Amino acid sequence: MKPLFVSSVIGIVSFAGCHRPAAPQDPTQGAVLATSDDDFRGLWEACQAVLRRHRFEIDRKDLRAGLITTFPQTSQHFLEFWRHDVDTPYDLAESSMRTVRRSVTIQISKPQDQGEYVIDVAVNKERLHAVERQINNAAAALRVFSADLPTTAGRQFDPATDMTWTPEGRDAAMEQRLLDLIRRRCDTL
């Protein structure tokens, strides 16, 4: 009985700091000093380099509008130690237990006063919902990743309609991390 109690206490204490982060109310933004067009180019390249470092695939780059967006990407599982697209223990646990994806939007605004560009970073999070499938024997378990396995209602599984992504809001911790890395990279230019 004693080992069970000790392991329960250790489990509770280790996950005590693993709570859902608060959703951001305001945009995650920061200012970067840029006195010339070369500084803006450096900022632009820094944004893309940080996204690539975190393995986000860039979808759209609009230099005139100062907009960079990425394709949605399935988030890091706890065994994928080489990836860095979650920032908190809660987000890592969540993406390890269910399918979550993230996409990034970076907006760089032209300076209103001399020399400062404002960077807005938004990381949108979505969760996969799929219709439950019928597994009633060992042979059915082998077909779980194909469309051959029927739903619990007995109809043919259709990935186009039976799998949907539900918005979960923004990831404030990842937004701040990306912003800090962009600013740090710009300071070294």
Backbone as JSON, one array per atom type, in Angstrom:
{
  "sequence": "MKPLFVSSVIGIVSFAGCHRPAAPQDPTQGAVLATSDDDFRGLWEACQAVLRRHRFEIDRKDLRAGLITTFPQTSQHFLEFWRHDVDTPYDLAESSMRTVRRSVTIQISKPQDQGEYVIDVAVNKERLHAVERQINNAAAALRVFSADLPTTAGRQFDPATDMTWTPEGRDAAMEQRLLDLIRRRCDTL",
  "N": [[0.82, -1.19, 0.0], [1.98, 1.2, 0.71], [3.94, 1.84, -1.4], [2.18, 2.45, -3.51], [0.88, 4.74, -2.56], [3.06, 6.52, -2.34], [3.88, 6.68, -5.04], [1.59, 7.83, -6.12], [1.55, 10.36, -4.87], [3.95, 11.42, -5.87], [3.28, 11.52, -8.6], [1.16, 13.4, -8.58], [2.46, 15.69, -7.57], [4.4, 16.08, -9.57], [2.85, 16.81, -11.77], [1.66, 19.11, -10.93], [2.31, 21.68, -11.77], [1.38, 21.63, -14.28], [-0.82, 22.97, -15.76], [-3.52, 24.28, -17.74], [-2.52, 26.91, -19.79], [-3.38, 30.39, -19.61], [-5.58, 31.9, -21.97], [-4.56, 34.29, -24.38], [-5.59, 37.7, -24.25], [-4.93, 40.07, -25.45], [-3.07, 41.1, -28.38], [0.06, 39.45, -29.0], [2.78, 41.28, -29.04], [5.7, 43.11, -30.08], [8.34, 45.55, -30.26], [10.81, 46.35, -32.69], [13.87, 47.81, -33.37], [14.59, 49.47, -36.32], [16.41, 51.1, -38.6], [16.92, 51.37, -41.26], [16.28, 50.2, -44.67], [17.71, 47.86, -44.93], [17.76, 46.93, -42.32], [15.07, 46.28, -42.01], [14.9, 44.19, -43.84], [16.58, 42.39, -42.55], [15.04, 41.88, -40.26], [12.81, 40.72, -41.46], [13.96, 38.4, -42.55], [14.81, 37.25, -40.17], [12.41, 36.57, -38.92], [11.47, 34.54, -40.63], [13.55, 32.69, -40.36], [13.36, 31.94, -37.66], [10.85, 30.7, -37.68], [11.39, 28.56, -39.43], [13.32, 27.23, -37.9], [11.76, 26.21, -35.9], [10.43, 24.36, -37.29], [8.15, 25.04, -38.77], [6.29, 25.18, -41.7], [6.42, 27.54, -44.19], [3.7, 29.22, -45.53], [2.69, 31.55, -46.77], [4.2, 34.53, -47.9], [4.24, 37.9, -47.75], [5.81, 40.54, -48.58], [5.34, 43.3, -48.96], [3.01, 43.76, -47.45], [3.97, 42.93, -45.06], [3.51, 40.38, -43.99], [3.55, 37.07, -42.79], [2.63, 33.74, -43.01], [2.02, 30.4, -41.82], [1.63, 26.93, -42.76], [-0.79, 24.81, -41.17], [0.46, 22.67, -38.62], [0.99, 19.51, -37.22], [1.4, 19.18, -33.77], [4.21, 18.77, -31.52], [5.04, 15.64, -30.11], [5.72, 13.95, -26.98], [7.89, 12.24, -27.35], [9.23, 13.3, -29.49], [11.8, 14.82, -29.35], [13.43, 16.5, -30.86], [11.88, 18.43, -31.99], [10.38, 21.7, -31.62], [7.83, 23.03, -31.1], [6.0, 23.46, -29.14], [5.56, 25.04, -25.95], [5.02, 24.91, -23.18], [4.76, 22.61, -20.35], [2.13, 21.69, -20.13], [1.08, 22.03, -22.76], [2.74, 20.27, -24.14], [2.02, 17.81, -22.94], [-0.69, 17.78, -23.67], [-0.58, 17.71, -26.51], [0.62, 15.29, -26.78], [-1.24, 13.48, -25.92], [-3.5, 13.83, -27.5], [-4.47, 14.73, -30.86], [-3.17, 17.68, -31.94], [-2.82, 20.74, -33.67], [-0.83, 23.49, -34.87], [-0.64, 26.8, -36.18], [1.09, 29.63, -37.49], [0.96, 33.18, -37.55], [2.58, 36.03, -38.56], [2.75, 39.45, -38.33], [4.19, 42.33, -39.53], [4.36, 45.63, -38.83], [4.66, 48.81, -40.36], [6.83, 51.43, -39.22], [5.52, 53.92, -37.05], [6.6, 56.02, -35.64], [9.94, 57.16, -35.95], [11.93, 54.52, -36.87], [11.02, 52.15, -35.39], [9.66, 48.98, -35.74], [6.64, 47.22, -35.42], [5.89, 44.04, -34.29], [3.51, 41.58, -34.61], [2.6, 38.52, -33.28], [0.87, 35.58, -33.77], [-0.22, 32.49, -32.67], [-2.14, 29.99, -33.61], [-4.22, 27.42, -32.37], [-5.49, 24.17, -32.94], [-7.71, 21.38, -32.51], [-8.07, 17.94, -33.3], [-11.03, 16.3, -34.16], [-12.58, 13.24, -34.46], [-14.84, 10.85, -35.79], [-15.89, 8.09, -33.86], [-14.58, 4.81, -34.31], [-15.35, 1.43, -35.27], [-14.06, -1.19, -33.56], [-13.95, -4.41, -33.23], [-12.61, -6.8, -33.18], [-9.41, -8.5, -33.53], [-8.55, -8.35, -36.18], [-9.88, -6.1, -37.11], [-8.58, -4.12, -35.72], [-6.2, -3.94, -37.09], [-6.95, -2.52, -39.31], [-7.34, 0.07, -38.54], [-6.18, 2.49, -39.39], [-7.03, 2.83, -41.95], [-9.55, 3.6, -44.44], [-11.32, 1.56, -44.52], [-12.35, 0.6, -42.14], [-15.35, 0.62, -40.43], [-17.59, 3.14, -38.96], [-18.84, 3.52, -35.55], [-21.54, 3.6, -35.89], [-21.91, 1.97, -37.99], [-21.63, 2.78, -40.62], [-19.76, 3.6, -43.62], [-16.53, 4.94, -43.13], [-15.7, 8.29, -43.68], [-13.14, 10.34, -44.3], [-13.24, 13.06, -45.05], [-15.61, 14.15, -44.03], [-15.9, 13.02, -41.52], [-13.78, 13.74, -39.95], [-12.76, 16.55, -38.27], [-11.33, 19.81, -37.63], [-11.16, 21.6, -34.69], [-11.17, 24.9, -33.52], [-9.02, 25.95, -30.9], [-8.22, 28.27, -29.78], [-5.63, 30.7, -29.03], [-2.07, 30.22, -28.57], [-0.43, 31.47, -26.11], [2.06, 31.23, -24.79], [3.77, 30.09, -26.7], [3.63, 32.07, -28.64], [4.93, 34.21, -27.32], [7.45, 33.08, -26.98], [8.33, 32.76, -29.69], [8.33, 35.47, -30.48], [10.28, 36.54, -28.71], [12.56, 35.14, -29.6], [12.76, 36.1, -32.23], [13.25, 38.83, -31.75], [15.67, 38.62, -30.33], [17.28, 37.53, -32.3], [17.31, 39.62, -34.13], [18.7, 41.54, -32.68], [21.28, 40.61, -32.84], [22.0, 41.12, -35.39]],
  "CA": [[0.0, 0.0, 0.0], [2.85, 2.36, 0.81], [4.47, 2.24, -2.7], [1.11, 3.06, -4.29], [0.69, 6.08, -2.03], [4.23, 7.33, -2.71], [3.84, 6.95, -6.48], [0.49, 8.77, -6.36], [2.0, 11.7, -4.44], [4.95, 11.87, -6.85], [2.55, 11.86, -9.82], [0.42, 14.65, -8.36], [3.43, 16.79, -7.44], [5.07, 16.33, -10.85], [1.93, 17.44, -12.69], [1.02, 20.26, -10.3], [2.54, 22.86, -12.59], [0.95, 21.31, -15.63], [-2.19, 23.41, -15.94], [-3.76, 24.94, -19.02], [-2.16, 28.33, -19.77], [-4.47, 31.33, -19.9], [-5.65, 32.35, -23.36], [-4.23, 35.71, -24.45], [-6.66, 38.62, -24.61], [-4.34, 41.09, -26.32], [-2.08, 40.53, -29.31], [1.44, 39.35, -28.54], [3.54, 42.13, -29.95], [6.92, 43.73, -29.61], [8.93, 46.51, -31.18], [12.19, 46.11, -33.08], [14.46, 49.01, -33.95], [15.07, 49.31, -37.69], [16.64, 52.46, -39.1], [17.08, 51.38, -42.72], [15.64, 49.09, -45.37], [18.48, 46.65, -44.64], [17.3, 46.46, -41.01], [13.79, 45.62, -42.22], [15.21, 42.91, -44.49], [17.1, 41.52, -41.5], [13.89, 41.5, -39.45], [12.02, 39.82, -42.3], [14.69, 37.13, -42.61], [14.83, 36.69, -38.81], [11.09, 35.95, -38.7], [11.42, 33.28, -41.38], [14.53, 31.76, -39.79], [12.8, 31.42, -36.41], [9.79, 29.76, -38.05], [12.02, 27.35, -39.97], [13.98, 26.55, -36.78], [10.71, 25.5, -35.17], [9.88, 23.41, -38.26], [6.9, 25.48, -39.38], [6.43, 25.36, -43.15], [5.85, 28.83, -44.55], [2.63, 29.14, -46.52], [2.55, 32.81, -47.51], [5.09, 35.64, -47.55], [3.87, 39.12, -48.45], [6.77, 41.54, -48.11], [4.72, 44.64, -48.93], [2.07, 43.83, -46.33], [4.67, 42.52, -43.85], [2.75, 39.25, -43.46], [4.06, 35.72, -42.98], [1.77, 32.73, -42.42], [2.5, 29.03, -41.99], [0.64, 25.87, -42.86], [-1.0, 24.14, -39.88], [1.38, 21.56, -38.42], [0.72, 18.71, -36.04], [2.34, 19.57, -32.72], [5.21, 17.87, -30.99], [4.74, 14.56, -29.17], [6.8, 13.96, -25.99], [9.05, 11.5, -27.85], [9.87, 14.05, -30.57], [12.64, 15.79, -28.64], [14.09, 17.39, -31.82], [10.94, 19.48, -32.4], [10.22, 22.76, -30.61], [6.66, 23.83, -31.45], [5.19, 23.69, -27.94], [6.44, 25.72, -25.0], [4.74, 24.6, -21.78], [4.52, 21.19, -20.09], [0.73, 21.38, -20.43], [0.92, 21.89, -24.2], [3.41, 19.03, -24.54], [1.16, 16.7, -22.52], [-1.91, 17.8, -24.48], [-0.31, 17.25, -27.87], [1.03, 13.88, -26.71], [-2.41, 12.65, -25.66], [-4.48, 13.96, -28.58], [-3.89, 15.38, -32.03], [-3.29, 19.14, -31.91], [-1.96, 21.37, -34.66], [-0.62, 24.93, -34.69], [-0.21, 27.6, -37.33], [1.62, 30.92, -37.03], [0.83, 34.38, -38.38], [3.42, 37.14, -38.1], [2.45, 40.71, -39.03], [5.15, 43.38, -39.24], [3.78, 46.92, -39.18], [5.62, 49.9, -40.64], [6.97, 52.3, -38.04], [4.8, 55.18, -37.02], [7.66, 56.98, -35.36], [11.17, 56.8, -36.64], [12.8, 53.42, -36.55], [10.54, 50.96, -34.7], [8.65, 48.14, -36.38], [5.85, 46.45, -34.46], [5.69, 42.66, -34.72], [2.41, 40.84, -33.98], [2.74, 37.08, -33.47], [-0.31, 34.81, -33.36], [-0.12, 31.04, -32.86], [-3.49, 29.41, -33.48], [-4.2, 26.01, -31.99], [-6.7, 23.43, -33.31], [-7.74, 20.0, -32.04], [-8.74, 17.03, -34.22], [-12.17, 15.5, -33.72], [-12.88, 12.2, -35.44], [-15.92, 9.94, -35.43], [-15.38, 6.85, -33.29], [-14.6, 3.71, -35.26], [-15.75, 0.13, -34.72], [-13.0, -2.21, -33.47], [-14.57, -5.5, -32.47], [-11.75, -7.98, -33.19], [-8.01, -8.19, -33.82], [-8.42, -7.99, -37.6], [-10.35, -4.72, -37.26], [-7.53, -3.23, -35.18], [-5.19, -3.76, -38.13], [-7.48, -1.61, -40.32], [-7.73, 1.32, -37.88], [-5.68, 3.66, -40.11], [-7.55, 2.87, -43.31], [-10.96, 3.99, -44.53], [-12.13, 0.34, -44.54], [-12.95, 0.34, -40.83], [-16.59, 1.42, -40.32], [-17.84, 3.9, -37.73], [-19.65, 2.76, -34.58], [-22.91, 3.57, -36.41], [-21.95, 0.95, -39.03], [-21.5, 3.32, -41.97], [-18.4, 3.74, -44.13], [-15.79, 6.1, -42.62], [-15.33, 9.27, -44.71], [-12.26, 11.31, -43.64], [-13.6, 14.44, -45.38], [-16.7, 14.62, -43.18], [-15.83, 12.44, -40.18], [-12.64, 14.31, -39.23], [-12.8, 18.02, -38.31], [-10.42, 20.53, -36.74], [-11.88, 22.56, -33.86], [-10.27, 25.92, -32.97], [-8.81, 25.91, -29.45], [-7.71, 29.57, -29.34], [-4.23, 31.01, -29.3], [-1.06, 29.69, -27.66], [0.3, 32.66, -25.67], [3.44, 30.91, -24.44], [4.52, 29.91, -27.95], [3.72, 33.39, -29.26], [5.98, 34.98, -26.63], [8.73, 32.45, -27.29], [8.72, 33.13, -31.05], [8.63, 36.9, -30.48], [11.58, 36.73, -28.05], [13.62, 34.64, -30.47], [12.89, 37.04, -33.36], [13.91, 40.04, -31.24], [17.05, 38.28, -30.01], [18.0, 37.34, -33.57], [17.48, 40.96, -34.71], [19.74, 42.23, -31.89], [22.6, 40.12, -33.24], [22.29, 41.52, -36.78]],
  "C": [[0.86, 1.26, 0.0], [3.44, 2.77, -0.54], [3.41, 2.91, -3.59], [0.87, 4.5, -3.86], [1.82, 7.01, -2.46], [4.2, 7.66, -4.2], [2.71, 7.91, -6.84], [0.89, 10.19, -6.0], [3.02, 12.25, -5.44], [4.27, 12.29, -8.15], [1.81, 13.18, -9.7], [1.36, 15.84, -8.3], [4.07, 17.11, -8.78], [4.16, 17.01, -11.86], [1.24, 18.66, -12.11], [1.18, 21.53, -11.13], [2.05, 22.69, -14.01], [-0.52, 21.69, -15.82], [-2.31, 24.17, -17.25], [-3.4, 26.42, -18.92], [-3.36, 29.19, -20.14], [-4.41, 31.76, -21.36], [-5.35, 33.85, -23.41], [-5.43, 36.54, -24.88], [-6.16, 39.66, -25.62], [-3.35, 40.43, -27.28], [-0.7, 40.47, -28.65], [2.28, 40.14, -29.51], [4.75, 42.72, -29.26], [7.47, 44.65, -30.67], [10.39, 46.14, -31.45], [12.7, 47.36, -33.77], [15.01, 48.68, -35.34], [15.2, 50.7, -38.3], [16.78, 52.53, -40.6], [16.33, 50.21, -43.33], [16.38, 47.78, -45.11], [18.08, 46.06, -43.29], [15.96, 45.74, -41.14], [14.01, 44.26, -42.87], [15.74, 41.91, -43.46], [16.0, 41.0, -40.6], [13.04, 40.46, -40.19], [12.66, 38.43, -42.35], [14.73, 36.45, -41.23], [13.51, 35.97, -38.5], [11.02, 34.59, -39.39], [12.38, 32.24, -40.8], [14.02, 31.14, -38.5], [11.69, 30.41, -36.71], [10.37, 28.45, -38.58], [12.7, 26.55, -38.86], [12.98, 25.73, -35.98], [9.92, 24.56, -36.08], [8.47, 23.76, -38.75], [7.16, 25.71, -40.86], [5.69, 26.64, -43.55], [4.89, 28.67, -45.72], [2.63, 30.39, -47.4], [3.54, 33.83, -46.97], [4.68, 36.83, -48.4], [4.72, 40.25, -47.89], [6.15, 42.92, -47.99], [3.76, 44.8, -47.75], [2.74, 43.47, -45.01], [4.02, 41.32, -43.18], [3.41, 37.92, -43.82], [3.08, 34.77, -42.3], [2.38, 31.35, -42.67], [1.33, 28.09, -42.19], [0.41, 25.31, -41.45], [-0.11, 22.9, -39.8], [1.03, 20.82, -37.15], [1.81, 18.96, -35.01], [3.15, 18.4, -32.18], [4.64, 16.88, -29.97], [5.91, 14.49, -28.18], [8.03, 13.16, -26.42], [9.81, 12.23, -28.96], [10.7, 15.18, -29.97], [13.34, 16.77, -29.57], [13.18, 18.52, -32.28], [10.75, 20.48, -31.26], [9.0, 23.62, -30.92], [5.61, 23.88, -30.35], [6.12, 24.27, -26.89], [6.22, 25.32, -23.54], [4.57, 23.09, -21.58], [3.07, 20.79, -20.39], [0.54, 21.14, -21.93], [1.59, 20.61, -24.72], [2.57, 17.81, -24.16], [-0.09, 16.62, -23.38], [-1.65, 17.25, -25.88], [0.2, 15.81, -27.91], [-0.17, 12.96, -26.54], [-3.49, 12.74, -26.74], [-3.85, 14.76, -29.71], [-4.23, 16.87, -32.02], [-2.38, 19.67, -33.01], [-1.91, 22.87, -34.41], [-0.24, 25.56, -36.02], [0.16, 28.98, -36.8], [1.32, 32.0, -38.06], [1.69, 35.46, -37.76], [3.09, 38.34, -38.98], [3.47, 41.75, -38.58], [4.56, 44.69, -39.74], [4.87, 47.96, -39.37], [5.69, 50.83, -39.44], [6.14, 53.57, -38.16], [5.74, 56.3, -36.61], [8.94, 56.39, -35.93], [11.82, 55.55, -36.05], [12.27, 52.21, -35.84], [9.46, 50.26, -35.51], [7.93, 47.36, -35.29], [5.58, 45.07, -35.07], [4.54, 42.07, -33.92], [2.6, 39.37, -34.31], [1.48, 36.41, -32.94], [-0.08, 33.34, -33.69], [-1.5, 30.47, -32.57], [-3.4, 27.91, -33.29], [-5.54, 25.38, -32.36], [-6.57, 21.98, -32.84], [-8.53, 19.15, -33.03], [-9.87, 16.29, -33.52], [-12.47, 14.5, -34.83], [-13.99, 11.31, -34.9], [-15.31, 8.64, -34.92], [-15.58, 5.7, -34.27], [-14.83, 2.39, -34.53], [-14.58, -0.85, -34.75], [-13.57, -3.32, -32.6], [-13.8, -6.81, -32.54], [-10.34, -7.56, -33.59], [-7.8, -7.77, -35.27], [-8.87, -6.54, -37.84], [-9.31, -3.73, -36.75], [-6.44, -2.99, -36.21], [-5.63, -2.76, -39.19], [-7.79, -0.22, -39.76], [-7.26, 2.57, -38.64], [-6.13, 3.71, -41.57], [-9.01, 3.28, -43.29], [-11.88, 2.78, -44.53], [-12.87, 0.1, -43.23], [-14.19, 1.21, -40.66], [-16.67, 2.18, -39.0], [-18.67, 3.04, -36.79], [-21.11, 2.7, -35.01], [-23.04, 2.57, -37.56], [-21.81, 1.48, -40.44], [-20.02, 3.45, -42.34], [-17.76, 5.02, -43.6], [-15.38, 7.0, -43.78], [-14.46, 10.34, -44.05], [-12.65, 12.77, -43.9], [-14.69, 14.98, -44.46], [-16.6, 14.12, -41.74], [-14.63, 12.92, -39.37], [-12.7, 15.83, -39.38], [-11.8, 18.6, -37.31], [-11.22, 21.61, -36.01], [-10.9, 23.59, -33.32], [-10.23, 25.87, -31.44], [-8.29, 27.25, -28.92], [-6.24, 29.73, -29.69], [-3.32, 30.44, -28.21], [-0.14, 30.84, -27.25], [1.77, 32.37, -25.38], [4.3, 30.75, -25.69], [4.67, 31.23, -28.68], [4.85, 34.2, -28.65], [7.35, 34.4, -26.93], [9.22, 32.84, -28.69], [9.11, 34.6, -31.13], [10.0, 37.17, -29.84], [12.73, 36.27, -28.93], [13.83, 35.55, -31.68], [13.64, 38.29, -32.9], [15.38, 39.77, -30.92], [17.88, 38.13, -31.29], [18.25, 38.7, -34.25], [18.57, 41.76, -33.97], [21.14, 41.82, -32.31], [22.96, 40.55, -34.65], [23.11, 42.8, -36.82]]
}
